[in-house]
């Protein structure tokens, strides 16, 4: 007798907190990608930005074969995974991403997991799309994907010159768009890499990164005429010509251990971007040019971990530090506001410089103990923030000499140190949840302005903010909530 395979073709299956939608039951011939299926599922909504909500709340995780490959940037999956590769879309109604905290620390947000039809086979999904038009227009995409248990990847290369930007994939936006009836012109390229390597069931290394180059421009014009009594008219014309060269690089390495007794996550991120907008405005025959140069460099490391011992005792810790700097310049030609800045004398251009480096760190350790329906928790830590802001304005005269108007120079220094301690008690029953907390912190702030004599201040303050909240479920999806 040949092997017999039993298939469950039910459209929706509920098992515990997991609701499974059979993808084939919600897929039509016109559905090309995973996102087309998700939009049809009962209880799930997707907004214009691609944010997925279940029962009105945003999801907290999006898994591919049980792994978090993309973080919050899951549009890369919903926009590109072919619908024919999807087996099930699973909703985990009370999703706790940290496995060791399942059944210990409750969650009121759902997660989504995608299962695949060929999950046990190591194979690549490669596809390419190319569109062309006249004169000289193109839009092309190449994808390389894999969803094996030990290796997952969504890598893509995109290019176009038809006005599409890649802010949905990268979060980097360019020009805000042309007015109605006009066009956005561009030449853009993007490389997007998302790879996850699993060393074992609980340990993996994730690489997420992108590089995007986009040369954008918009051209628009308008003309307005006012007809006044006595056959008088007033006409106003304006033409805008805007250009934006954009370059952005972002790279993150994330090492993760998500076991039943230990959780560790360390993410290192580096990013660098450069924006150089150029705007030309011709208003009633008068030309005004504005050129900006913005550069930003940022580096950060985020470490987080949990330990579980004797099944009911949890220790958690985290350490975060971030550094960024973003020097910027602005040049306006011809010089503006000469009546206020230059004793009513016309001059060549206005030059403004700004630099605002920033450093931040936060470190804490916490302890939680579970006994029955009660959870007692406390955490203690400190953070430090150092922010600077330097700026000045210079005027280039007709003789090419440089002057500085009074009152436009800043040299601000701002520092904040904080030590905090937060005890908390939580009771969670079948229909009731009670939270009591009494966080307090000691804050020290110091401020001074180098550009103004004797301009400094400081603050030392102890803050206490106790709170009590109670939630009672009166129906399957409804609850009363009171907070003090």
C-alpha positions as CSV (number, residue, x, y, z in Angstrom):
1,X,0.0,0.0,0.0
2,X,1.5,3.4,-1.0
3,X,2.2,6.1,1.6
4,X,-0.9,8.1,2.6
5,X,-0.5,11.8,3.2
6,X,-3.2,13.5,5.2
7,X,-3.6,17.3,4.6
8,X,-5.5,19.8,6.7
9,X,-7.2,22.2,4.3
10,X,-9.1,24.2,6.8
11,X,-8.8,27.9,6.2
12,X,-8.2,28.9,9.8
13,X,-7.0,26.7,12.7
14,X,-6.8,27.8,16.4
15,X,-4.3,26.0,18.6
16,X,-3.6,27.7,22.0
17,X,-2.6,31.2,21.4
18,X,-1.6,30.6,17.7
19,X,-4.1,31.3,14.9
20,X,-3.0,29.7,11.6
21,X,-4.3,30.9,8.2
22,X,-3.9,28.5,5.3
23,X,-2.4,30.7,2.6
24,X,-3.9,28.8,-0.3
25,X,-7.4,29.6,1.0
26,X,-6.7,33.3,0.8
27,X,-4.7,33.5,-2.4
28,X,-6.1,34.4,-5.8
29,X,-4.4,34.4,-9.2
30,X,-3.8,38.2,-9.0
31,X,-1.9,37.9,-5.7
32,X,1.8,38.1,-6.3
33,X,3.4,38.7,-2.9
34,X,3.0,37.9,0.7
35,X,1.5,41.3,1.5
36,X,-1.4,40.6,-0.9
37,X,-2.3,37.6,1.2
38,X,-2.0,39.3,4.6
39,X,-4.3,42.1,3.6
40,X,-7.1,39.6,3.2
41,X,-6.8,37.8,6.6
42,X,-9.7,38.4,9.1
43,X,-8.6,40.4,12.1
44,X,-5.6,41.9,10.4
45,X,-5.3,45.3,8.9
46,X,-2.4,46.9,6.9
47,X,-2.1,50.7,6.7
48,X,-0.6,52.7,3.8
49,X,2.9,52.6,5.3
50,X,2.8,48.8,5.5
51,X,2.3,48.6,9.3
52,X,0.5,45.4,10.3
53,X,-2.1,45.4,13.1
54,X,-4.0,42.6,14.7
55,X,-7.2,43.5,16.5
56,X,-6.3,47.1,16.1
57,X,-2.8,46.8,17.8
58,X,0.5,46.9,15.9
59,X,2.3,43.5,16.0
60,X,5.5,43.3,18.0
61,X,7.4,40.8,15.9
62,X,7.4,39.5,12.3
63,X,9.0,36.0,12.0
64,X,10.0,34.1,8.9
65,X,10.1,30.4,9.7
66,X,10.3,31.3,13.4
67,X,13.2,33.7,13.0
68,X,13.2,37.5,13.2
69,X,15.2,38.4,10.1
70,X,14.0,41.9,9.4
71,X,13.1,43.5,12.7
72,X,10.6,46.4,12.2
73,X,11.5,46.6,8.5
74,X,9.3,43.7,7.6
75,X,7.9,45.5,4.5
76,X,10.9,44.0,2.7
77,X,9.3,40.6,3.2
78,X,5.7,41.5,2.5
79,X,6.6,43.4,-0.7
80,X,8.9,40.7,-2.1
81,X,8.2,37.1,-1.0
82,X,6.3,35.3,-3.8
83,X,2.8,34.3,-2.6
84,X,3.4,30.7,-4.0
85,X,6.2,30.1,-1.5
86,X,3.9,30.7,1.6
87,X,2.3,27.8,3.4
88,X,0.7,29.5,6.5
89,X,0.4,32.9,8.1
90,X,0.3,32.4,11.9
91,X,-0.8,35.0,14.4
92,X,0.7,34.4,17.9
93,X,-1.8,36.3,20.0
94,X,0.3,36.9,23.2
95,X,3.7,36.9,21.6
96,X,6.7,36.9,24.0
97,X,9.8,37.1,21.9
98,X,12.2,36.1,24.7
99,X,11.6,32.3,24.9
100,X,12.6,32.0,28.6
101,X,10.0,34.6,29.6
102,X,7.0,32.6,28.0
103,X,4.5,32.1,30.7
104,X,6.4,34.4,33.1
105,X,6.2,37.9,31.6
106,X,2.8,38.5,29.8
107,X,2.5,40.3,26.5
108,X,-0.7,42.0,25.1
109,X,0.7,42.3,21.6
110,X,0.5,39.7,18.8
111,X,3.3,38.5,16.5
112,X,3.2,37.0,13.0
113,X,5.1,34.0,11.8
114,X,5.3,32.9,8.1
115,X,5.8,29.2,7.3
116,X,7.0,28.0,3.9
117,X,6.2,25.1,1.7
118,X,9.8,24.1,1.2
119,X,11.2,24.9,4.7
120,X,13.4,21.7,4.9
121,X,15.0,22.2,1.5
122,X,18.0,24.4,1.0
123,X,17.1,26.3,-2.1
124,X,17.3,29.9,-3.3
125,X,14.5,31.9,-4.7
126,X,15.9,34.1,-7.5
127,X,13.9,36.4,-9.6
128,X,14.4,39.6,-11.7
129,X,12.0,42.2,-13.1
130,X,12.9,44.8,-15.7
131,X,10.6,47.5,-17.1
132,X,11.6,50.0,-19.8
133,X,10.1,52.9,-21.7
134,X,10.9,55.8,-24.0
135,X,12.7,58.0,-23.8
136,X,15.4,56.1,-21.8
137,X,13.2,55.1,-18.8
138,X,13.9,51.9,-16.7
139,X,12.8,50.2,-13.5
140,X,14.7,47.0,-12.4
141,X,14.8,44.6,-9.5
142,X,16.8,41.5,-8.7
143,X,16.0,39.3,-5.6
144,X,17.9,36.5,-3.9
145,X,16.0,34.8,-1.1
146,X,16.3,31.7,1.0
147,X,14.2,30.4,4.0
148,X,16.0,27.3,5.2
149,X,16.0,26.5,8.9
150,X,19.8,27.3,9.2
151,X,20.0,30.1,6.7
152,X,17.5,32.9,5.8
153,X,18.1,35.7,3.4
154,X,16.3,38.5,1.5
155,X,18.8,40.3,-0.7
156,X,17.8,42.8,-3.4
157,X,19.2,45.2,-5.9
158,X,17.0,47.9,-7.3
159,X,17.4,50.8,-9.8
160,X,15.1,53.2,-11.6
161,X,14.8,56.6,-13.1
162,X,11.0,56.9,-13.1
163,X,10.5,58.8,-9.8
164,X,10.4,55.9,-7.3
165,X,12.3,56.3,-4.1
166,X,13.3,53.6,-1.7
167,X,12.2,55.1,1.6
168,X,9.8,52.1,2.2
169,X,12.8,49.7,2.3
170,X,15.3,51.9,4.0
171,X,13.5,54.6,5.9
172,X,15.6,57.3,4.1
173,X,13.4,59.8,2.4
174,X,14.3,62.4,-0.3
175,X,12.4,65.2,-1.8
176,X,8.8,65.4,-0.5
177,X,7.5,65.1,-4.1
178,X,6.4,67.4,-6.8
179,X,3.1,69.3,-6.8
180,X,0.2,67.9,-8.7
181,X,0.7,68.1,-12.4
182,X,4.5,68.1,-12.2
183,X,7.1,65.4,-12.1
184,X,9.7,63.9,-9.8
185,X,12.8,63.0,-11.8
186,X,15.5,60.7,-10.4
187,X,18.2,58.2,-11.0
188,X,18.4,55.8,-8.0
189,X,20.2,52.6,-7.0
190,X,19.8,50.5,-3.9
191,X,21.5,47.4,-2.4
192,X,19.6,45.9,0.5
193,X,21.1,42.9,2.5
194,X,19.4,40.8,5.1
195,X,21.1,37.5,6.1
196,X,20.6,35.3,9.1
197,X,23.0,32.4,9.9
198,X,21.9,29.9,12.6
199,X,24.7,28.2,14.5
200,X,22.1,26.0,16.3
201,X,18.4,26.1,17.3
202,X,18.9,29.1,19.7
203,X,21.9,31.0,18.4
204,X,22.3,33.1,15.3
205,X,24.2,36.0,13.7
206,X,22.2,38.5,11.6
207,X,23.4,41.0,9.1
208,X,21.2,43.8,7.9
209,X,22.3,46.7,5.8
210,X,21.7,48.9,2.8
211,X,23.3,51.4,0.6
212,X,21.2,53.8,-1.5
213,X,22.2,56.5,-4.0
214,X,19.4,58.7,-5.3
215,X,19.8,61.8,-7.5
216,X,16.4,63.5,-7.4
217,X,15.0,66.7,-9.0
218,X,11.6,68.5,-9.2
219,X,10.5,71.3,-11.5
220,X,7.3,73.2,-11.0
221,X,5.9,76.6,-11.9
222,X,2.8,78.6,-11.0
223,X,1.2,81.9,-12.1
224,X,-1.4,83.9,-10.2
225,X,-3.3,87.0,-11.3
226,X,-5.5,89.1,-9.1
227,X,-8.1,91.3,-10.9
228,X,-8.8,94.5,-8.9
229,X,-11.5,97.2,-9.2
230,X,-10.7,99.8,-11.8
231,X,-9.3,97.3,-14.3
232,X,-6.1,97.0,-12.2
233,X,-4.3,93.6,-12.1
234,X,-1.5,92.1,-10.0
235,X,0.4,89.2,-11.4
236,X,2.7,86.8,-9.5
237,X,4.8,84.1,-11.0
238,X,7.1,81.5,-9.4
239,X,9.3,78.7,-10.7
240,X,10.9,76.1,-8.5
241,X,13.9,74.0,-9.5
242,X,15.0,71.6,-6.8
243,X,17.8,69.0,-6.8
244,X,18.8,66.5,-4.1
245,X,21.8,64.1,-4.3
246,X,21.3,61.5,-1.6
247,X,23.8,58.9,-0.3
248,X,23.1,56.7,2.7
249,X,24.8,53.6,4.2
250,X,23.6,51.6,7.2
251,X,25.0,48.4,8.5
252,X,24.0,46.3,11.6
253,X,25.5,43.1,13.1
254,X,23.3,41.4,15.6
255,X,24.4,38.3,17.6
256,X,21.5,36.6,19.4
257,X,21.0,33.7,21.9
258,X,17.4,33.0,22.6
259,X,17.2,29.9,24.7
260,X,14.9,28.5,27.4
261,X,17.2,29.6,30.2
262,X,19.4,32.4,28.7
263,X,18.8,35.3,26.4
264,X,21.5,37.5,25.0
265,X,21.3,40.1,22.2
266,X,24.2,42.4,21.1
267,X,23.6,44.7,18.1
268,X,26.3,47.0,16.6
269,X,25.1,49.7,14.2
270,X,27.0,52.1,11.9
271,X,25.4,54.6,9.6
272,X,26.5,57.5,7.4
273,X,24.4,59.7,5.2
274,X,24.9,62.8,3.0
275,X,22.2,65.1,1.7
276,X,23.0,68.1,-0.5
277,X,19.7,69.8,-1.5
278,X,19.9,72.7,-4.0
279,X,16.8,74.9,-4.5
280,X,16.4,77.7,-7.1
281,X,13.4,79.9,-6.9
282,X,12.6,82.5,-9.5
283,X,9.9,84.8,-8.1
284,X,8.7,87.6,-10.5
285,X,12.0,87.5,-12.2
286,X,14.2,87.6,-9.1
287,X,16.4,84.5,-8.6
288,X,17.1,83.1,-5.1
289,X,19.4,80.1,-4.7
290,X,19.6,78.0,-1.5
291,X,22.2,75.2,-1.1
292,X,22.5,72.9,1.9
293,X,25.1,70.3,2.9
294,X,24.0,67.8,5.6
295,X,26.2,64.9,6.7
296,X,25.4,62.5,9.6
297,X,27.6,59.8,11.1
298,X,26.3,57.6,13.9
299,X,27.6,54.6,15.8
300,X,25.8,52.6,18.5
301,X,26.0,49.3,20.5
302,X,23.0,47.8,22.3
303,X,23.5,44.8,24.7
304,X,20.6,43.1,26.4
305,X,20.3,39.9,28.4
306,X,18.3,37.7,30.7
307,X,19.1,34.8,33.1
308,X,16.5,32.4,34.6
309,X,17.3,30.4,37.7
310,X,15.1,28.2,39.8
311,X,12.4,28.7,37.2
312,X,10.9,31.8,39.0
313,X,13.9,34.1,39.3
314,X,14.9,36.4,36.4
315,X,17.8,38.8,36.2
316,X,18.0,41.2,33.3
317,X,20.6,43.7,32.2
318,X,21.2,46.1,29.4
319,X,23.9,48.5,28.2
320,X,23.4,51.0,25.4
321,X,25.6,53.7,24.0
322,X,25.2,56.0,21.0
323,X,27.3,58.6,19.3
324,X,26.3,60.8,16.4
325,X,27.4,64.0,14.7
326,X,25.7,65.9,11.9
327,X,27.5,69.0,10.6
328,X,25.5,71.1,8.2
329,X,26.0,74.3,6.1
330,X,23.5,76.6,4.4
331,X,24.3,79.1,1.6
332,X,21.7,81.5,0.3
333,X,22.4,83.7,-2.8
334,X,21.9,86.6,-2.9
335,X,22.3,87.6,0.7
336,X,18.9,87.9,2.5
337,X,17.5,90.2,5.1
338,X,20.1,92.9,4.5
339,X,18.0,95.4,6.4
340,X,18.4,93.4,9.6
341,X,21.8,91.7,9.1
342,X,23.9,94.1,7.1
343,X,22.8,97.7,7.8
344,X,20.5,97.7,4.7
345,X,23.5,97.1,2.4
346,X,23.1,94.4,-0.3
347,X,25.7,91.6,-0.2
348,X,26.6,88.4,-2.1
349,X,25.4,85.5,0.1
350,X,24.5,84.3,3.6
351,X,26.5,81.4,5.1
352,X,25.3,79.4,8.1
353,X,27.2,76.6,9.9
354,X,25.8,74.1,12.5
355,X,27.4,71.2,14.3
356,X,25.7,69.2,17.1
357,X,27.6,66.1,18.3
358,X,25.7,63.9,20.8
359,X,26.7,61.1,23.2
360,X,24.3,58.9,25.2
361,X,24.6,55.8,27.4
362,X,22.2,53.9,29.6
363,X,23.0,50.9,31.8
364,X,20.8,49.0,34.2
365,X,20.3,45.7,35.9
366,X,17.0,44.3,37.2
367,X,15.5,41.4,39.1
368,X,12.1,39.8,38.9
369,X,10.5,37.1,41.1
370,X,7.3,35.2,40.2
371,X,5.1,33.6,42.9
372,X,1.7,32.4,41.7
373,X,-0.1,35.2,40.0
374,X,2.2,37.8,41.5
375,X,5.4,39.3,40.0
376,X,7.8,41.4,42.0
377,X,10.3,43.3,40.0
378,X,12.9,46.0,40.4
379,X,15.7,47.6,38.4
380,X,18.4,50.1,39.0
381,X,20.7,51.9,36.7
382,X,22.2,55.2,35.4
383,X,22.3,57.1,32.2
384,X,24.4,60.0,30.9
385,X,23.8,62.4,28.0
386,X,26.2,65.0,26.5
387,X,24.8,67.3,23.8
388,X,26.5,70.2,22.1
389,X,25.3,72.8,19.6
390,X,27.5,75.2,17.8
391,X,26.4,77.5,15.0
392,X,27.3,80.9,13.5
393,X,26.2,83.1,10.6
394,X,28.6,84.8,8.2
395,X,28.0,87.4,5.4
396,X,30.0,87.5,2.2
397,X,30.1,91.1,1.1
398,X,30.3,92.3,-2.5
399,X,34.1,92.8,-2.0
400,X,34.3,89.1,-0.9
401,X,35.2,90.1,2.6
402,X,33.5,88.2,5.5
403,X,31.6,89.7,8.4
404,X,29.7,88.2,11.3
405,X,26.4,89.9,12.5
406,X,26.1,90.2,16.3
407,X,23.8,87.8,18.2
408,X,24.0,84.8,15.7
409,X,26.7,82.7,17.3
410,X,25.9,79.8,19.6
411,X,28.1,77.5,21.7
412,X,25.7,75.5,23.8
413,X,26.8,72.6,26.1
414,X,24.2,70.4,27.8
415,X,24.9,67.5,30.1
416,X,22.5,65.3,32.0
417,X,23.2,62.5,34.5
418,X,20.6,60.3,36.1
419,X,20.5,57.5,38.6
420,X,17.2,55.6,38.9
421,X,15.5,52.8,40.9
422,X,12.1,51.3,40.0
423,X,10.3,48.8,42.2
424,X,7.1,47.2,40.8
425,X,4.4,44.7,41.7
426,X,2.1,43.0,39.2
427,X,-0.9,40.7,39.7
428,X,-2.3,39.0,36.7
429,X,-5.4,36.8,36.9
430,X,-7.7,35.4,34.3
431,X,-9.7,38.7,34.0
432,X,-7.8,41.1,36.1
433,X,-4.4,42.8,36.0
434,X,-3.0,45.1,38.7
435,X,0.2,47.1,38.4
436,X,1.8,49.1,41.2
437,X,5.1,50.9,40.7
438,X,7.0,53.7,42.5
439,X,9.9,54.8,40.2
440,X,12.3,57.5,41.5
441,X,15.4,59.0,40.1
442,X,18.0,61.6,40.9
443,X,18.8,63.9,38.0
444,X,21.7,66.4,37.5
445,X,21.6,68.8,34.6
446,X,24.3,71.3,33.7
447,X,24.1,73.9,30.9
448,X,26.3,76.7,29.6
449,X,26.6,78.9,26.5
450,X,30.1,79.9,25.5
451,X,28.9,82.7,23.3
452,X,27.3,84.6,26.1
453,X,29.2,85.7,29.2
454,X,28.0,84.1,32.5
455,X,25.3,82.2,30.8
456,X,25.2,78.8,32.7
457,X,22.8,77.0,34.9
458,X,22.4,73.6,36.7
459,X,19.7,71.5,38.3
460,X,19.7,68.8,41.0
461,X,16.4,67.2,41.6
462,X,14.8,64.0,43.0
463,X,11.8,62.8,41.2
464,X,9.2,60.2,42.5
465,X,6.3,59.1,40.3
466,X,4.2,56.4,41.9
467,X,1.4,54.9,39.8
468,X,-1.4,52.3,40.2
469,X,-3.3,50.8,37.3
470,X,-6.1,48.1,37.2
471,X,-7.5,46.4,34.2
472,X,-10.6,44.1,34.2
473,X,-11.7,42.1,31.2
474,X,-15.5,42.2,30.9
475,X,-15.7,40.4,27.6
476,X,-13.6,38.4,25.1
477,X,-12.2,41.6,23.5
478,X,-13.3,44.4,25.9
479,X,-11.8,45.6,29.2
480,X,-12.2,48.4,31.7
481,X,-9.0,50.2,32.6
482,X,-8.3,52.6,35.5
483,X,-5.0,54.3,36.1
484,X,-3.9,56.6,39.0
